Structures are given as structure tokens and as C-alpha cells.
Amino acid sequence: MTQTRNTLLERLRHDPSAKDLPQLVERLEQEQPADLPLDSDLLSGVWELRWSSSTQPWLKQAPWLDNLQALDPENGRGCNLLRLRGALGVLAGISVQADLKQLEGCRVEVRFRRGGWVGPQLPGGGRLQLLRDVQQSFPAWLDITVLDQQLRICRGNAGTTFALLRRDDLSLDDLFDT
């Protein structure tokens, strides 16, 4: 592990609004570039957005909000979920579900399918939800630029850079319908 990576992880965990995050992200992309064809199994899991270069409020980190992304490339699916942190978070959230496809190099194609409100898990399986089809005229994509067991950095087709940390306390089943 490099000093850059250690510093970036520390900032993402404890000070995700630190002014030096963009420079740390760029430096780590040069020091530890992703090799997605070799490490694609590391993509799978639940990731928490800790920093992004976007100005959109739903792409920012907030102490009261879980901004989660579940990736299940083996089954070609992904999910973004915004929910309140803490006990109320399991009651409802806003979800966008997508089909994923790994392309050449470090690019992952994302085709959003449906999105809306998702409620709690039901005792017999499944969950309450109110989802609508998403009309997407062209696929989005993410270039995975750094990937290891704890950290993922990616750049999207709209020019946004994202830094995410793995959430080992959550499973894919926690975010996808079961």
C-alpha cells in the first residue's frame, strides 16, 4: 500500500470534504491503475460513495445519508440506493436499477432500467416498491481507474469522478430484490 492510498483512505473515511481529495485521487490513479480484466471479481459487492467531483446533491457525501452502489457483474446487474442513515434507512430509499456489462479494458456499460421508491423487506421475501421504467436513450459507462479490496475510483461518461469504499457490513441481497 502506498502513502497516497493510505492518505486517501483516511480522508475518505474521516474528512470526505478535504480540499486535497482531487489531487490524491489523480495521484493514486497514476500510482495504482486498475486492471479490470485481471481484478474484475473485486467489483462485486456493496460500495459507499464517499466523494465525487459532481455538484449534484445526490452525488455528494452527507453524514446523514447512505449513498450506496451494489455491483453484481457476474449476474449483469447494478443498483444505486439513497437512504437515510441509521434505523430509518431500512424503511425506504430511492433506488435506480441497471444492467451492467463489462466492455474492453476498464470500462463498464450501465443501462438504467427502472427507478423509484423501495420500502422494507417483507417477511416472506421481496420488498415493497414503486418503480418506473427509466427511458435512457444511450448507455452510460464507468471507467474503473483504481480497484482493490477496499477502494474503487471511477470516471463516468459525464466527466464525474467517484471515490467509493467497500461496505463489508452489507451484502448484495440487502440492496437487490430477493
N, C-alpha and C positions, 0 to 999 in steps of 0.2 A: 504494500500500500504506500502510495506517495504522500508527501506532506500536503500537496494540493488537495488530494482526495480527502484526507483526514480533516483539513480545514473546512472544505466544502460540506462534508457530512455534519460537522459541528454547527456550522451556520444554519444549514437546513433544519436541523433538529431544534436549535435554541434561538436563532435570530434570522428567520426567513425573510426579513426586510433589510438585511445588511446590504450596504451600498456596494460592497466588493463582490457580490454574488455573480454578476455577469462576467466579470474578469476571471473568477475562479472556474466558472462553467467552461468558458472558452479555453482556459489553460488545460483543464482536465480533458477536454475533447482532443487536444493535441497530444497529451501525455498518455492517455488510456483509451484510444479509439475502439469502438465496438467492433466485434467480428460476429455479426449476427448469424451467418451460415454455420459458424462453429458453436456459438453460445445461444442458439435460439431457445433452448429449453429454459434459460434464465428469464425469458419474457413472461412465462406463465406465472400468474399469481395476482394478488391484490396490491396495488400501488397507491400511495397517497401523494397528491400534488403538494409540493412544499414551496415551489417558486415557479413563476412564469414571467416572460417578458411582456405578456399581454397587458393591456389596460382594461380589458373586460372584467367586471366584478366577479363573474362566475369562474374566471380563470386565475383568481388570486387566492392566496392562502389567507385564512382567517382563523383566529383561535377558537371560535365558536362553531366552526363548520368543518365537516369531513368532506373533502373533495377527493373522491376515490375513483380509481380506474381498475377494472378487473380485465385481465387479458388471458384468454384461453385459446392460444393459436392452434393447438392440436385439434380442437373442435371448431376452429374458424370463427370464434365469437369474442366480442368485447363489450364492455359496458362502462359508462361513466355514471357516477352517482354523487349527487349533492345531498347532504343531510345534516341536520343539527348534530353536534357532538353530544355525547352522553346518552342517558337513558331514553330521551325522547327521539333520538336518531333512528331507533329500530321501528318506530311507529310510522314514519313516512319520509319520503325523499323524492327527488326529481331524478329520473333515470333516462339515459339515452342508450339504446342497444344497437350494436353494429355487427356486421360481418367483417372478419379480418382475413387477409390473405398476404402471406409473405411473398414479396417480389424479389427481384435480383438485389444483391448487395445487402444493404442495411435498411431497405425500405419496406414498410408495411402499409398495404392499402386498407382503407377504412371506408366501408359503405354503411352509413347510418340507416337503420331500418325503421325504428319506432322509438317514441319517447313520450314521457309524461310522468304522472304521479304513480308511485309504488308505495304500498302500505306494508303492514307487518306480515310475517309468515303466518300461515294458518295451521292449526294443529294437524290437519290431515294431509298437509303438503301444499305447495303453491303459495300464492300470496294475493292479497287484494291489490288491484292495479287498474289504472285508467290510462291506457297508452294509445297513441295515434300513430299511424304510419308517417314517416318522415319523407318528404319529397326532396330528394337530393339529385341534382342534375348531373353531377360528376363525382367520382370517388375522391375522397380526401386521402392524404397519406402522411405518414410519420417516418422520418429518417432517424433511426436509433443511432445515436452518436457515442454514448457511453452506456455500458451494461455490465453489471456484476450482480452478486447475490443481494446487495442492499440498495443499490443506486441505479437509476435509469435516467439518462438525459436524452431528449429527443427534440427534433425540429419539425414543425408541421408545415404543410403546404401554404399556409397563410403567413409564414415567416415568424411564427411564435416559437420560442424555445421554452421547454418544460424540464423541470428537475423533480423527480419523484423518488420517494423512499418506499421500500417494500414494507407491507404490513403483514408480518407473520402471525398476528393475532386474528386475522380474518382469512376465511377460505373463499374460493371461487363460489361455492354453494351459498355463501352468505349474501352474494350480490346477484346471482342468477336465479331464475326460477328453478325450483327443484321438481 
